[in-house]
Amino acid sequence: MKQLFFIEPGRVEWRDIPAPTLLDAEDALVRPLAVATCDIDTGLLQGRVPFEGPFPLGHEGIGEVVAIGGDVTALHVGQQVIIPFQVSCGSCRRCIAGLTANCERVDHIAMYGLEPVGGPWGGFLSDLVRVPWADRMLVPLPDGVDPTAVASLSDNICDGWRTVAPFVNGAADSSVLVVGGAWPSIPFYSIAVAKALGVAHVDYLEFSGDRVPLSDKAARLGADVVDAPDGVRTQEYTVVVCSVGDIAALRLALRATEPDGACVVNAVFFDDDVPLPMFSMYSRGVRLVTGLVNARSVLPKALDLVANGALHPEDVTDDVVAWDEAADALMSKPQKLVFRR
C-alpha cells in the first residue's frame, strides 16, 4: 500500500509498504478518507520540530472501517469513524479516569504519525491503518457531519476545546486571551471553541516573528485582535491560552491571567530550562496547565459542539486538497490543510 513519509524538512515522499493486518480480535482496519495536517506537521516541514525522519505522516483523520476482529461489536464494516491520534485501550485505570494520553497498556505517549516519540503505529496519510481496541478507540461519525470539516477532531480541535471549556464556568462572564502566531490551527480552534461556548470577551495576541501574520484568521473567527504586548498589559483574563513555544510569550500569558485564573500552555517547549515567575503565580493563584490533550476522552464533548451547530471547525481550514496532491501541497502550503479522497 501507499504511505506518505516525512523524510526531512522540506521533503516528503510516497512509499510502498506492507499493508497492516488484524493482529488481535479487538482490532479494526480503517481506510482514511479525510486527513488534516496537525500544526506539528507544519513545524516538521519547516524544520522547527527536532524529529528526524523518515517516518509515516498523518495523525488527524476520518476513515471508513474495512475489517473488524471477532470481538469488535460496536462497529461495522463501511462505518465512518473518527480515529484519535493517541493509542489507548479504554479500559485501564488511567483510561477510565479520562487520561487517555497515557494509557497503561501501551508505551508512553503512543500515537500515530510521529514515530520518533509515538512509536511504530504508522500514519493516516496511507491506504490503511490498524486500530487496536477499536470498540473503545474509534468514535462513529454522526450522520450529517462532513468528514472534511472535522478531520482534526483526532487532535487539534480537541486541543482547542481543552484549553477553554474546562475553565469558563459561566461563559458569559468569562474572558479568554489566545496567544498565537506560530501555528495555523490550534490557537484558532481555541478561539472558535470560546465563541461557541458563548465567552463574552475573546482576544487574540500574535507573536509571529518572521512568519506569515495570522491575525486576519483570528478576526474572521470573531476574536478582537490586540497589539503585542501593550494591548494586554492593563487587562486580565479568566483563561489565557499560550500556543507559542516562546519564553517571552509564556511570561506575558502568565501576567495576563487573572487571580485564580488558568494559563493553559499547549505549545511545545523542547527545552526543559524554562524560567517561570513562581512567586507571582503563587501569590495570585494562577494555575499553569500543560501537557498533551487526552484526545479520546475529550473528543465526544468537542464533537457535540459541532453536531449541535455551535462550533464550525471548517472555518479554521485554509484549503481542502485532493488526496493524490498531498505531497505537493505540504511543500507549497504551510497552512491548515485537509486531504480528501
N, C-alpha and C positions, 0 to 999 in steps of 0.2 A: 504494500500500500504506500501512498504518498504521505510524507510528513514534512512540514516546514521547519527547518533548523536555523537557530541563531548560530552564526559562525564567529563573528567578531563585530565590533562597532562598524556600522555601515555596510554589513554584509549578511544576507540570509540566503538559503537555498533549499529547494525541494529535494528530498532524498527518498529513495525506495527502501523501505524497511519491512520486516515481517509483520503481518497483522496480529494484533493481540487475540487471545482466545479466552474462553471461560475457564478459569482456574479453580473456581470454588462454586458450590451450589448457590451461594448468595450473590454471585457476580451478575452484572449485565454488560452487554456490549452496546455502545451508543455511537451513532454516526452524527458528528457535529454538523449542524445546519446553519447557525449564525454564531460567529465568534468575534468578540471585541478585543481590541488592544487594551491592555492594562497600562497605567502610567509607568510602571516599572519596565514594560516592554520598550516604551519610548526612551527611557533612561538607558537601557541596554544598547539600543541602536545608536544613541548619541554619545556613548562612552562615559556616562555619568553613574552607571551602576557597575561595581567592580567584580562581575562574574565572568569567567572565561568560558567560551564555547569550545566545541559545538554541543548544543543540546536542543531538544524539541521546544518549539514555541507554542504559546496559546494556553490560557487558563481561565478564560471567561467565555461561557457559551451555552447555547441551547442545542439539544440534539434529539435524535429520534432513536428510540430503543429498537435494536435489530435482533437481539438474542438475550435470553434470560436463563439463569440457572434454575435447577429444580426446586430450590427453596424460596425463590422470589415469588411473592403472592400479591404484592400491592401494585405491580406494574404489568404492562402487557406490550407485546411487540407492536410497533407502529405508534406508540405513545410519544408525544413531545415532552421533554423534561429539561429542567434547569440542572446543570452539573456544578455543584460547589467546587471551588478551586482547591480546597483543602480536603484531604482524605480523612474520614472519621467513621468509626464503627457505629455510633449512635446508641451504644448500649453499655459502655464502660462508665466508671464513676464520673469521669470528667465530662464525657459527652452528655450524660443525664443531667449534669449541672449546667449545661449550656456552653461548656468550654471546649467546643469542637475544634478549635485551632490547635489543641494539644491533646489529641486522643491518646489514650494509654496503649492502644493496640498497634500503633504504627510508630515509626521513627519520629523524632522531634520535627515539628513543622512540615510534615509530609504534605506535598502538594504537587499539582500538575504544572508543567510549563516552566519550571525553574529548578532544573535538576541539580545544580551546584549546592542548593540549600534544601530542596524539597524531595530529592530522591528520584529514582528512575520510573516515574509514573507516566511518562510520555507527555504529549501536549495536545491541545484541542484543534490546532491547525493541521488536522490529519483526517484520514478516511474513517478511522475507528478508534474508540477509546474504551478501555476496560475500567469499569467502576465496581469496586468491592462493596459489600454491604448495601446493595442497590436499593432495597426497600427503605432504608433509613437515610441514605445519602441523597438520592435523586428526588427532586421536587417536581410534580406534574405541572406543566404549564396550563393555566386556566384557558378555557375557550374564549376567544376574542382578544387575547393578548398577543400582540405582534412580537415574534421572536427577535426581530432586529431591534426593537425598542428596548428589550430587557436583557440583551445578551450579557450585560455587565452585572446582572444580579448574582452571578457566581462570586463576585468580589467587590468591584468598585462602588456599585450602588449601595451594597450593604455597608461598605466602609463609610460612605457618606451618611447613611442612616445612623450608624452607631456613634458618630461624632456629635449628633444633635439630639436625637429623640430621647435618650435616657435622661437628659439633663434639663429639659424645658417643660417641667410640670407647670401648667398654667401658661401655655404658649403665648397667649395674648398679652401677657405682662413681661415676656422674656425678650432678650436681645441676643443676637448672635453676630460675632465677627469672624469672618473666614480670611485667614492669611494665606495667600496663594501666589502663583506666578511661575512655579517650576513645572507643574504638571497640568495636562489639558483636560482632566476629567474629575478626579476625586474631589478637589475643593468645590467644584461646581455641582456635584451631587449633594454636597453638604448644604449649599445654598438652596437647591431645589427641594430637598427634604425639609429644611427650615420653613420655606414658603408653603409647602404642602401641609405642614403641621399648624400653620397659622401664626408663626412667630411674628410679633409686631414690628420688630426692627432688625433688619439683616443688612450688614455692611460687608464690603469686600475690600481688602487691602492687599496691594500687589508688591511682591519682591521679585521682579522679573529679571534683573541683571541684564545680560546681553541677549536674552531670549525674546521671542515674539510676545508683545503685551497681550494679556488675556482679559483685560478689564471690560472690553465690549461684551464678551460672553457673560460675564457676571451681571452686567446691566440688563442684558436680554432676559436673564433668569429672574430678574426682579430685585437684585441687590443694589444698594446705594454704594457707589464706588467712592472711596475716600483716599486722600493723598497719604503716602507713606513717608515718614512716620507721623508727621504733625497732625494729621486728621484724626488720630485716635488718642492723642496724649491726654486729652481732657475728658475722655469717655471711659466707661467701664461696662462690661458686657456679662450677661448671665453665662454664656458659653463663648469661648474663643477656640477656634479650630486652627491649628498650625499645620499647614500642609507643605511647608518648605523646610528642608533639612539645612537650615542656616541658623547659627547661634544667635545672631542679631535679631532675626525674625522670631525665634523662640523667646528670647528675653522680652521683646516687645509684646508678644502674645501673653506672656505671664503678667506683665504690668497692666495689660488692658483687661484682665479678668477681674470681675468684681469680687468683693469679700464673700467667701463661701461659694464662689462660682467654680466652674470647671474649665480648665485648659486642656484640650484634647489634642494630642500630637499624633497624627497619622503619617507624618513624614518619616523617612528612614535616615537616622544618623548612623553612618557606618563607623564613626569614631566614638569610642566609649568615653573619651575625655571631654565631656560637655559640662561646663560650669553652670550652676543654677543659683538663682537668688534665694537661697533656702530660708533666710530669716524673714524676708518679705513675704514669701509664700506661707510660712508658718504663722506669722502674726496676722495675716489677712485670711487665713483658712482656705487658700487656693488649692484645689485638687488638680494634680497633674496626672492625666490619664494617657497611657500609651500602650503599645502592643498591637499584635495582629488582630484583625476583626475575627470574631467567631462566626464565620460566614453561614454555616448550615443552621446555626441557632437563630441568627438574625434574619435570614432570608425570608421566611414566611411573613414577618412583620413588614419588611420593605415591600414585598410583593402585594400585600394588602393595600398599601397606599397607591400602587399602580392600578390594581384591579378596581378600586373604588373611584378612580379618576382624579385623585388629588395630586399624584406625582406623575410627571411626564419625562422620564429619563431620556427619551429620544431627543429632547431639546439640548442635551449635552453633546450628542454625537455630531461630529463635524462632517462625516461622509460615510455612506454605505457603498461598499465596493464589491464587485463580483469576486467570487472565491478564487478563480484562477488568476486574478490580478493582485493577489495578496502580497507577493514578494515585491513587486514593483511599487505598490502603494506604500508599503512600510519604508521603503527607501526615499520616497519623494514627498510623503505627507506625514510629518511628525505631529499627528493630531489624534483625536479620539475617533477611531475607525471601527466599523463593523463589517466583517466579511460574510457574505451571504451566498450560499449555494443556489 
